[in-house]
Amino acid sequence: MAARRALSTSNSSGATLPLHRMSVSITSWFQLPDQGMMRYEMLSRGTAFCVHPPAGKGGSTSPVEAANVPLYFFTCSHVTAPWRWPKLYPLPWLEYVKEEHTLCTLHVTDGRRGPVVKRFLLQPTVVHHDSLDVCVLRLQNQEYAIRQMAKYGLRLEPLVLGSNVPAPGHPVVSPGFAVEREGKGIGSAHDNNYDNNTAGILEDSDTGKTVHLDLKADEEPRRLCVSMGTVNKYKDRHSRGFAVMDRELGDGMCGAPLLDLRDEGRCIGLVEGIAPPMEEEKKKEEVEGMEPTVRKALEVRRAIAGNAAFIYGRELVDLLAKASSSTQ
């Protein structure tokens, strides 16, 4: 039963949602030639999902394989551009990394064992939200990439964005790609010893150049992880909500879609990360005698600890409009 749920689940109408086709694994890479780097090395990893452009911007209900239907991929900004988020990644060397030093790839993974079997370059232009941890990208040579994905068994299912804020207790599901890793996190140790067995070679269709990826830091399996839960009553301002999920969301799940089980799998949010867990002493701390504002803050922290934090779908709708306008 657990293995079956990893591939699909049903919404309130009984229709099956093809969760294994609703998200895709993504990696960002960087290269600093003036630092002697011969290949692109891994920056960060996460999950992405695709949507059609808004109505009137080339949107269509045609099959995703149609070359004239552009696809826009959502993921977390900290996955594609970690240097923009120094509080998340307090690494001194990141200040030297800029957008011109980086690229991103989408992947087809082996459904049983987890390793990446095929990579596809994304366009270098990334549209970031002005303040939230979300961005939008496009594929290079989309027709070729989608055709190859289908050949490897991945027929992407574009999602429909919902702009309504989900009510507390609303049932949700989130399919993402968890990384089974033992490394230390972002980046890898610089190593100029070139080993063709660990080099990924891709053709950049925009520049005509060959791209060499150092795959040694990106060998861990990525497995589809499906988590179900309910929306928490607590909110962070007006742009972010929280959901109590049935399992801890692991590394690589940032950027996964949050799907509404009551509305045919409509995407009502993007998973940004996990609310920090509470220290044991904080859990037991007495609230009596505290200032009301301090007591309220502590109660909220306790209520959302370990929850999945997600950016509301209406913010994604606005960002999609911005991204589609910039590519017209």
C-alpha positions in Angstrom: 0.0 0.0 0.0 2.8 2.4 0.9 4.5 1.8 -2.5 1.3 2.3 -4.3 0.7 5.7 -2.6 4.1 6.8 -3.6 2.9 6.8 -7.2 -0.7 8.1 -7.0 -3.5 9.2 -4.7 -7.1 10.1 -5.0 -8.9 13.4 -4.6 -12.3 13.9 -3.0 -14.0 13.0 -6.3 -12.2 9.6 -6.5 -10.1 10.6 -9.5 -6.5 9.4 -9.3 -3.7 12.0 -9.3 -0.6 10.9 -11.3 1.8 12.2 -8.6 4.8 10.6 -10.3 4.3 13.0 -13.3 3.6 16.2 -11.3 7.1 17.1 -10.2 10.7 16.7 -11.3 14.1 16.9 -9.7 16.3 20.0 -10.2 19.9 20.9 -9.5 21.8 24.2 -9.7 25.5 24.2 -10.7 28.3 26.8 -10.6 31.7 27.3 -12.2 34.3 30.0 -11.4 36.9 29.8 -14.2 39.2 32.4 -12.6 39.4 30.0 -9.6 40.6 27.2 -11.7 37.3 25.3 -11.9 37.3 23.1 -15.0 33.7 21.8 -14.6 30.4 23.0 -13.1 30.0 21.8 -9.5 26.8 21.3 -7.6 25.3 24.2 -5.7 21.9 23.0 -4.5 19.1 20.5 -5.2 15.4 20.5 -5.0 12.1 19.8 -6.7 10.3 21.7 -9.5 6.9 21.5 -11.2 5.5 22.9 -14.4 2.5 24.9 -15.5 1.2 26.4 -18.7 1.2 30.2 -19.2 -1.8 32.2 -18.2 -4.8 32.4 -20.5 -4.0 34.8 -23.4 -0.3 34.2 -23.0 0.0 31.1 -25.2 -1.8 28.8 -22.7 -3.4 25.7 -24.1 -5.0 22.4 -23.1 -2.9 20.7 -25.7 -0.6 17.8 -24.7 2.5 18.9 -23.0 4.6 17.5 -25.9 3.3 20.2 -28.2 6.3 22.4 -29.0 4.3 25.6 -29.2 2.9 25.3 -25.7 5.6 26.9 -23.4 6.1 25.4 -19.9 7.1 27.4 -16.9 8.8 25.6 -14.0 8.5 26.7 -10.4 11.0 26.0 -7.7 12.5 27.7 -4.7 14.8 30.7 -5.3 17.3 29.3 -2.8 17.7 26.2 -4.9 18.6 28.1 -8.1 20.4 31.1 -6.5 21.5 30.3 -3.0 23.7 33.4 -2.8 20.5 35.4 -2.7 19.8 33.8 0.7 22.8 34.3 2.9 20.9 33.6 6.1 20.1 30.1 4.7 23.6 29.6 3.4 26.2 31.5 5.5 29.1 30.4 3.3 31.8 33.0 2.6 32.7 31.7 -0.8 29.1 32.1 -2.0 29.6 35.9 -2.3 31.7 35.3 -5.4 29.0 33.3 -7.2 26.6 35.2 -9.4 23.9 34.3 -11.9 26.4 34.4 -14.8 28.4 31.6 -13.1 25.5 29.2 -12.7 23.1 26.9 -14.6 20.3 24.6 -13.7 19.3 21.1 -14.9 16.1 19.1 -14.7 16.3 15.3 -14.4 14.7 12.0 -15.2 15.4 9.6 -12.3 15.3 5.8 -12.1 12.0 5.1 -10.4 13.3 2.0 -8.5 16.9 2.8 -7.6 16.8 6.6 -7.6 19.8 7.8 -9.6 19.6 10.5 -12.3 19.5 8.9 -15.7 19.1 12.0 -17.9 19.7 15.7 -17.4 18.3 18.7 -19.4 19.5 22.3 -19.3 17.2 25.1 -18.3 17.4 28.6 -19.8 19.8 30.9 -18.0 17.2 33.6 -17.3 15.5 33.0 -13.9 12.6 35.2 -12.8 12.7 35.6 -9.0 10.0 36.9 -6.7 10.9 40.3 -5.3 10.8 39.0 -1.7 9.6 35.4 -1.5 11.6 32.2 -1.9 10.2 31.2 -5.3 11.3 31.6 -8.9 10.3 30.5 -12.5 12.4 29.0 -15.2 12.1 27.6 -18.8 13.6 24.7 -20.5 16.2 25.0 -23.3 15.0 23.3 -26.4 11.7 22.3 -24.8 10.5 20.2 -27.7 13.6 17.9 -27.5 13.6 17.8 -23.7 10.0 16.8 -23.4 10.3 14.2 -26.1 13.3 12.7 -24.3 11.6 12.8 -20.9 8.7 10.8 -22.4 11.2 8.4 -23.9 12.6 7.7 -20.4 9.1 7.3 -19.0 8.5 10.8 -17.6 5.4 12.4 -19.2 5.1 15.6 -17.2 1.7 16.7 -16.0 1.4 20.5 -16.0 -0.4 21.7 -12.9 -3.2 24.3 -12.6 -2.5 27.0 -10.1 -5.2 28.0 -7.5 -5.3 31.4 -5.9 -7.6 30.7 -3.0 -6.0 30.5 0.4 -6.8 27.0 1.9 -8.8 26.8 5.1 -7.4 25.2 8.3 -7.9 21.4 8.1 -7.9 21.4 4.3 -6.4 18.0 3.0 -3.3 18.4 0.9 -0.6 16.2 -0.7 2.9 17.0 -1.8 5.0 15.0 -4.2 8.7 15.8 -4.3 12.1 14.3 -4.8 14.0 13.6 -1.6 17.8 13.2 -1.8 19.3 10.3 0.0 22.7 11.9 0.8 25.5 11.7 3.2 27.3 14.9 2.2 27.6 18.2 4.0 25.2 20.2 2.0 25.6 22.9 -0.6 28.6 22.8 -2.9 31.5 20.3 -3.1 35.2 20.4 -2.4 37.1 21.9 -5.3 39.0 19.1 -7.2 40.7 19.8 -10.5 41.5 16.2 -11.2 39.4 15.5 -14.2 37.7 12.1 -14.3 35.7 11.4 -17.4 33.7 8.7 -15.5 32.2 11.4 -13.3 31.7 14.1 -15.9 28.3 14.9 -17.3 28.4 16.5 -20.8 25.6 18.6 -22.1 25.2 20.8 -25.1 24.1 24.4 -24.4 21.7 25.2 -27.2 21.8 28.9 -26.4 25.5 29.3 -26.8 26.5 26.3 -28.8 29.1 25.4 -26.2 29.7 22.1 -24.4 28.9 22.1 -20.7 30.9 19.8 -18.3 29.3 18.8 -15.0 31.1 17.3 -12.1 28.8 14.5 -11.1 30.8 13.3 -8.1 28.8 15.5 -5.7 25.4 14.6 -7.3 25.4 10.8 -7.2 23.0 10.2 -4.4 19.6 8.7 -5.3 16.5 10.9 -5.5 13.3 9.2 -4.8 9.8 10.4 -5.2 8.4 11.1 -1.7 4.7 11.7 -1.3 3.5 13.3 1.9 -0.1 13.9 2.9 -1.4 16.3 5.5 -3.7 19.1 6.5 -3.4 22.9 6.5 -2.5 24.5 9.8 -4.6 27.4 11.1 -1.5 29.6 11.6 -0.2 31.9 8.9 2.9 33.9 8.3 1.7 37.4 7.2 -0.4 37.0 4.0 1.9 35.1 1.7 2.8 31.9 3.5 0.9 29.1 5.3 1.9 25.9 7.1 0.8 22.3 6.8 1.0 19.4 9.2 2.4 16.5 7.1 2.4 12.8 7.8 6.2 12.5 7.5 9.3 14.7 7.7 10.1 16.3 4.4 13.7 15.5 3.6 16.5 17.2 1.6 15.4 17.9 -2.0 11.7 18.5 -1.2 12.0 22.3 -1.4 10.1 23.5 -4.4 7.5 20.7 -4.4 3.9 21.5 -5.2 1.2 21.5 -2.5 -1.9 20.0 -4.1 -5.5 20.4 -3.0 -7.2 17.0 -2.5 -10.6 18.6 -2.6 -10.1 20.4 -5.9 -8.8 17.8 -8.5 -5.2 18.3 -7.5 -5.1 22.0 -8.1 -1.8 23.5 -7.0 -2.4 25.8 -4.0 1.2 26.4 -2.9 4.9 25.7 -3.2 6.8 24.0 -0.4 9.4 26.4 0.8 10.9 24.4 3.6 10.3 23.1 7.1 9.5 25.3 10.1 12.4 24.8 12.6 11.7 22.2 15.3 11.4 23.3 18.9 14.1 22.6 21.5 12.9 20.4 24.3 13.3 23.1 26.9 11.2 25.5 24.8 8.5 22.9 24.5 8.3 22.7 28.3 8.7 26.4 29.0 5.8 27.8 31.1 3.9 30.6 29.4 2.4 32.0 32.6 3.7 35.4 33.4 5.1 36.1 29.9 4.3 39.2 28.1 1.2 38.6 25.8 3.2 39.1 22.6 6.0 36.8 23.7 3.5 34.2 24.9 1.7 34.4 21.5 5.0 34.0 19.6 6.0 31.0 21.6 2.6 29.4 21.1 2.8 29.9 17.3 6.3 28.5 17.2 5.1 25.4 19.1 2.1 25.0 16.8 4.1 25.2 13.5 7.3 23.4 14.6 8.2 20.8 12.0 5.4 21.9 9.7 5.9 22.3 5.9 6.0 26.1 5.2 4.4 26.8 1.8 4.0 29.9 -0.4 0.4 30.6 -1.4 -0.8 29.8 -4.9 -1.9 33.4 -5.5 1.7 34.5 -5.2 2.7 31.9 -7.8 -0.1 33.2 -10.1 1.3 36.7 -9.9 4.9 35.5 -10.5 3.8 33.5 -13.5 2.2 36.5 -15.0 5.4 38.4 -14.5 7.5 35.6 -16.0 5.3 35.1 -19.0 5.2 38.8 -19.8 9.0 39.0 -19.7 9.3 36.3 -22.3 6.8 37.7 -24.8 
